[in-house]
Structure formats: C-alpha cells, structure tokens
Amino acid sequence: MTISCQQVTGEVWLISSQGRLDQSLNPQLEQSLTDLLDNGQNRLIVDLSQSNYINSGGLRCLVTAWRQAREQGGDLVLCGLNNRMEEIFSLIGFDRVFTIHSTYEHARRHYYP
C-alpha cells in the first residue's frame, strides 16, 4: 500500500495510489497532496487504477485537495476508477464535482489537449 508522486510534464503531477484508500493509506495521500499544493503544484492527476476501495476519509481528502487546487487556479482530475468506485462517486454526486477519466492518457489530455 503506497502513494507515489511524480512530475509528468511541466506543471502536471501524477499521484498514484496502490491499495485500499482507508485509514491506513489516507494520511499518506493527504500529506502528498498537501505537500504538492503547498508548493504551488496545482495541476494534479490522481490515478486510482490500483485502488479497489475508498472510504469517507479518502473521499474527504480528494475533495479538500480538489478545492485547494481550484482556489489556486488549477484542478485535480481522477482516472482509473474501477466499476465499484465509479458507482460510489456517482451515488454521492462526486461524478459531477470531479473530472473523471478512464485512463491516465485521457487525464493527461485534460491539461494538454
């Protein structure tokens, strides 16, 4: 269970999670997103293709980072959600909040059309 961050190109950063986004991994995700945003990195792609679960704390973490990125003139987009996670995001209306792409390549085009 890990969170990794890498600069993709220019100002875009990729944050990838591996494992369940629950009380054990959420603090690491939150810290990674906070560090990037505090350093002015506000064009973020969060790849959830290696995560099969997200709890309310993980959702809160993503919404908080999304708000911060938008306040700084950037954005946080998601990619790679499995069917169950897509269903969860849809049920709570987060599919209308977040821009969600099926793959990383599609998400990258969000910033570089």
C-alpha positions as CSV (number, residue, x, y, z in Angstrom):
1,M,0.0,0.0,0.0
2,T,1.7,3.1,-1.2
3,I,1.2,6.6,-2.6
4,S,3.7,7.8,-5.2
5,C,4.1,11.2,-6.8
6,Q,5.9,12.1,-10.0
7,Q,6.1,15.1,-12.2
8,V,4.6,14.3,-15.5
9,T,5.4,17.3,-17.7
10,G,5.8,20.9,-16.9
11,E,3.3,21.7,-14.1
12,V,1.4,18.5,-14.1
13,W,1.9,15.9,-11.3
14,L,0.7,12.3,-11.1
15,I,-0.3,10.9,-7.8
16,S,-0.9,7.1,-7.8
17,S,-2.3,5.0,-5.1
18,Q,-1.8,1.3,-4.6
19,G,-4.1,-0.4,-2.1
20,R,-7.2,0.5,-0.2
21,L,-7.8,4.2,0.5
22,D,-8.8,3.8,4.1
23,Q,-7.5,4.9,7.5
24,S,-4.1,3.3,6.8
25,L,-3.4,4.9,3.4
26,N,-5.4,8.2,3.6
27,P,-2.9,10.0,5.8
28,Q,-0.1,9.4,3.2
29,L,-2.4,10.5,0.4
30,E,-3.4,13.6,2.3
31,Q,0.2,14.5,3.1
32,S,1.3,14.0,-0.6
33,L,-1.5,16.2,-1.9
34,T,-0.9,18.9,0.7
35,D,2.8,19.0,0.1
36,L,2.2,19.5,-3.7
37,L,-0.4,22.1,-3.2
38,D,1.6,24.0,-0.6
39,N,4.4,24.1,-3.1
40,G,2.2,25.6,-5.8
41,Q,1.7,22.4,-7.7
42,N,-2.0,22.7,-8.5
43,R,-2.4,20.7,-11.7
44,L,-2.9,17.2,-10.4
45,I,-3.9,13.8,-11.7
46,V,-4.9,11.2,-9.2
47,D,-4.7,7.6,-10.6
48,L,-6.9,5.2,-8.7
49,S,-6.4,2.3,-11.1
50,Q,-4.5,0.3,-8.4
51,S,-7.0,1.0,-5.7
52,N,-10.1,-1.1,-5.2
53,Y,-11.7,0.7,-2.2
54,I,-12.1,4.2,-0.8
55,N,-13.7,5.2,2.4
56,S,-15.2,8.6,3.5
57,G,-11.9,9.8,4.7
58,G,-10.4,9.2,1.3
59,L,-13.3,11.0,-0.4
60,R,-12.8,13.9,2.0
61,C,-9.1,14.1,1.2
62,L,-9.8,14.2,-2.5
63,V,-12.5,16.9,-2.2
64,T,-10.3,19.0,0.1
65,A,-7.4,18.8,-2.4
66,W,-9.7,19.5,-5.4
67,R,-11.0,22.7,-3.7
68,Q,-7.5,23.8,-2.9
69,A,-6.3,23.2,-6.4
70,R,-9.2,25.1,-7.9
71,E,-8.7,28.0,-5.5
72,Q,-5.1,28.2,-6.8
73,G,-6.2,28.3,-10.4
74,G,-5.5,24.6,-11.1
75,D,-7.5,21.4,-11.0
76,L,-7.4,17.9,-9.7
77,V,-8.7,15.2,-12.0
78,L,-9.2,11.5,-11.4
79,C,-8.5,8.5,-13.6
80,G,-8.7,4.7,-13.5
81,L,-11.7,4.2,-11.2
82,N,-13.0,0.6,-11.1
83,N,-16.7,-0.1,-11.6
84,R,-17.4,-0.1,-7.8
85,M,-15.6,3.2,-7.2
86,E,-17.4,4.8,-10.2
87,E,-20.7,3.7,-8.7
88,I,-19.7,5.2,-5.3
89,F,-18.7,8.5,-6.9
90,S,-22.0,8.6,-8.9
91,L,-24.2,7.7,-5.9
92,I,-22.8,10.6,-3.8
93,G,-22.7,13.0,-6.8
94,F,-18.9,13.3,-6.9
95,D,-19.0,12.4,-10.6
96,R,-20.4,16.0,-11.1
97,V,-17.7,17.5,-8.9
98,F,-14.6,15.8,-10.3
99,T,-13.5,15.4,-13.9
100,I,-13.1,11.6,-14.2
101,H,-11.2,9.9,-17.0
102,S,-11.0,6.3,-17.8
103,T,-7.2,6.2,-18.3
104,Y,-4.1,8.2,-17.3
105,E,-3.6,9.2,-21.0
106,H,-7.1,10.7,-21.2
107,A,-6.5,12.5,-17.9
108,R,-3.2,13.9,-19.2
109,R,-5.0,15.4,-22.2
110,H,-7.2,17.3,-19.7
111,Y,-4.1,19.6,-19.3
112,Y,-2.5,19.1,-22.7
113,P,-5.3,18.7,-25.3
